[in-house]
């Protein structure tokens, strides 16, 4: 039996500057009814990403799917179909897609995917096999175009996407330098294959890059932007390729004039380098299918390790968004809304 009402987080006001949980409000609302060709899904897990806060600026240019004040906060979720008006989906199917941070939702149609849940934890469906794993593959293989012999530098390397990028680069035989914050995170990067690490909290990134890659960085997978990007720009090899997956250090800047001013951009000319920003769909469906198969094969063979940092209960979702920026998450951050085998909310 489907409940008539459910809990849903809605936008109270746009975020300006540092994230504050009171920009959201948890309300009780009628469970939405799916239209023709749509599904109603009971939410199991909600992905909390650094860009979740970025979407909450409510600037459509920074949102994957625009939403505004009073609307549900969209996220990438995993859930179980409880009502189907779509010929290709049945009640009981496990699906992934974008809908609200809520007990139930109607997925945005173009984001909807049926999942093979056999032998794959729901948490992995929001990390290795989601936009997270795909971002690592698209950034390294499509945007940066990995070539034999590349020295690869990855920032935000202990995070959900960065840690998968480390393992993909190692799978293809590359030397990897991981940049992360603190001894625990750098140790984790080494445990999953990084050859060298730089602790940006206690070490000078530019000095360490000069020591570790004296001939320059061939590929930089950037999750953070700001001063670390600038340090890499100062230590590029000729023909360096930079893939911009995120600029997390700049998401909470309150005013445009407070943004970090990149100083070493002129080196792009001297080093004949390229910078390419990307979002996952840019690679196209054929390459995404190829990358999905690669990630699935590595995961099933035990060659791809993923960590999940699961916050229990929908009532904690607003606070959870701040965890990424506090740097206290240990793995892919997500919120468990309900258990698979029960309708009981968490």
N, C-alpha and C positions, 0 to 999 in steps of 0.2 A: 504493500500500500504506500502510495506517495503522499507525503504530508501536504497540507494546503498552504502552509507558510514555512518560511525558512529564514536563516540569517544571511545577511549580505553586507559586505563593506562597501560604502559609497563615499564619494569625494565630498568633503565638507568645504574645502577651499584649495586653491592651487599651492604648490610648494614653491617658496622663494628662498634660496640659500639653503642652510642646513635643514635636513629632514626633521620634521616634528610629527609624532604619531597622531596628534589631534587634528591633522589635516584630513583625517578619515573618520567615519562614524559607522558603527555597527548597528544596523537596523533590522527589524523584522518586516518582511514583505511577502506578498503572495508568490508562490512558486510559479515561474513563468511557464506558459503553455507553448509547446513547439508548433510552428506553422508547417505547412506542407513542405516536405523535403528536409525537415529539421528533426533534431533529437532533443530529448531532455535527459540530462546526465546527472547522476549523483556523484559529487566530487569526492575523490579520495585524497589526492595530493595537489598542492598549489606550489608552483615555482616562484621563489622570491629572488629576483635578479637585481644586480646593481642598476640596471636600466628601469626597473620598476619605479624607483624614485624619480628618474629622469622623465618618465611618462607623466608623473604627477605634477610637472610644471604646467601641464595642460596645453602645451604648445604643440599643435598638430604636426609641425615639422620635426618634432622629437619623438613622436608617438608612432608605434607600429600600426595601431588601430585607434583612431581618435576617440576620446571620451572626455566628458566635462564634469562640472559641478553637479552633484546629485546623481551621477551615473555610477554603476558598479565599477570597481577597480578591476580592470582586465589583467589576466595573467595566463601563463601557459599551465595547463592543468592535466591531470589524469583522472579519469572517472569511469563509471559503469553506466551504460545506457539503461534507463528505466522506462522510457517511452520513445517509440520510434515512428516517425512519419516519413522515413527515408527508405526507399526500397533496398538499399545496399547495407543497411545496418539493422541489427536485431536487438531486442531486449537482452541484456546480459553481456553484450560486447564490451570489451575494454577499449577506450578511446583516449586520444590526446588531442588537445586543441586549446583555443583561447575562449574563455568565458570568465565571468566574474569570480572574485574571491568570495565564495558563497557555498551553501550546502548543495544547491542544485544550480544548473545553468543550461542554457541553449548555446552550444558552441557557434562561433563565427564560422560559417560554412567553409571558406577556403582554407581554414587552419585545421580542419578535422582529419584525423587519421585513425584507422582501426589498428590496434596493437596486437601483436602476437605475445600474449602474456605468459605463455608456457616457458618456464625456466628462467624468466627475467623478472627481477624484483621491480615493483612499481617505482621505487626510488631510482633505479637505473633508467627507467623510461623518461625521467626528467633530468637525466644527466648524460650518460653515454650516448643515448639514442634520441635525444631531443635537440632543440636549437643549440644546446651547450656543446655536445659532441660535434654536431655539424659545423658550428662556428670554428672550432679548432681545425677541422679538416678543410673547410673552405678557405680559412685564412692562410694556412700553410701551403696547401696544394694548389689552390686556384688563385688567390690574391697575391701571394708571395712567390708562387711557382718554384717550390723547392728544387734544387739542382744538386747533383752529386758533389759531395765535398763541402757543402755549406756549413759554416758555423752559425748556429741558430741561437738567438737570445730571445727569451720570453719573459715579459713582465707580468705581474699578478700571477706568478707561476704556481702558487699553491692553491689558487682558486679553482673553481669548477672547470672553466674553459682552459685556463693555463695549464692545469695538471694533465688534462687530456692532450694538449698540444705537446707537452714534454714527451709523453709516451708515443705519440704519432711520429714525432721527429726522430726519436730513438729507433722506432720500428723501421724507418727508412735509412738508418745508418748514420745519422748526423751527430755531431758534437753539439751538446746543448748547455747553455749557460742560463740558469734560472735566477730571476730577480724576485725576491719575496721579502716580507717584513718579519724579522725575529728569528731566533734560533730554531724554534719548533717548526716553523714553516719552511725554512731552508733545509732542515733535516728531512722533512717529508718530501721535498723536491728531489733530494738525493736518493731517497728510498724508492722512488718511482723511475729513476733513470738519469736524472740530471748529472752531467759530468762535473760541473762547477756551479757554485751558487754565489750570489751577492746579496747580502743583507742590507737593504737600502736604509734601514734604521740606524745601523752602526758603521756602515762603510760608505766611502765616497764612490758612487757608481762609476763615474768617469775614470777615476784612478784604477779601479778594479778591472774595468773593461780594457784599459790600456795594457794591464798585466796579462789578462786572460786571452785576449784576442788582439795581439800586437799588429796583425795584418788587417784588422778591421772586421766588423760585423757584416756577414753576408745577408742574413735574414733576421728581421726583428718583428716578432709578433707582439703587438702593443695592446695592453689592456688598460693602461693608466694615463697615458699622455703626460703633460706637464714637464717637470724637471728631468724625469727619467728618460722621456723621449728626447729631450734636449741633449742629455748625456750620450745617448746612442748616436744622435746626429753628429756629434763631435768625434765619433770613433767608427765611422763606416768604412767598409771596403769599397773599392770601385765596383759599381753595379749593385750596391746594396738594395734590397727590396724590403720595404716596410709595409706590413699589413696592419691596419688600424681596426681592431676589434672593439675597443672601448676606450674611453677617456675618463676613467672613474675619478681621477684626481680633480677633474674640472666640473663634475656634475653638480656639486653643491656650492659653486661660486654664485654669490648673490647678485653681483652687478657685472656686466660685460667687461668693464674696465678692470675688474679684479682678476680676470682670467690670466693664467700664466703666459707671458710673452716669450715665444720660442726665439732663442738667440742664434742658434747654429743652422738656420734654414739655408743659408748660402752654401753650406757644404753639399747640399743636394746637387748643385751645379758641378762643383769640382769633382765629386765622386760619381757623377752621372747616375744618381740614385733615383728610386721611385717610391712614392708613398701612395698606398691605395686603401681607402676606406671601403668597407664592405658590410653588407648584411647577408644573412644566409641564403635567401632566395636568389641572390645575384648569380649563383653558380648554375642555376637551371635544374630542371627535374632529372635529367639523365645523370649529371654528375652527382647530384644529391643521392640518387639511388646507388651509385657506385660507392660513395663515401659511407652511406648507411651499411652497405654490405661489408666494407672494410672494418668499420667500428664493431659491427656485430661479430664478425669473425675473430677479431682480437679479444673481444669480451668473452666469447664462449671458450676460447683457448686459454683464458686466464692471463693473457698478455696485456689487458687493459684494466687497470684498477680505478675504481671510482669511490668516493666517499660521500655520504649524505649527512647533512646536519639538519635533523628533523625537529621542528618545533611542534609540539602537540597541542592542537586545539585552535579552532578558528578565531577565538577571542584574542589570541596572541598575534594575529597576522600583522596588525599595524605596527606593533613593536618590533616584529621580526624584520621589517623592511630596513630598520636602522642597523641591524646586526652586520650587514655587509660593510657598512661604512665605519663601524667600530673596529672591524678587522678581527672579530672574535669568532667568526664561523669556522668550522672545521669540516670543510667539504661543501658540496652543493647545498645551498640553503633552500629549504622547503617547509611548508606547513601541512601537517596531516589534519584533514577535515573529518574523515571517517575511516573506519577500518573496512577492509574489503568484505569480510564475512558477516558484517552486521550493519544495520542502519543507524546504529548508535553514533551520534556526533562526538567528536573529541574536543 
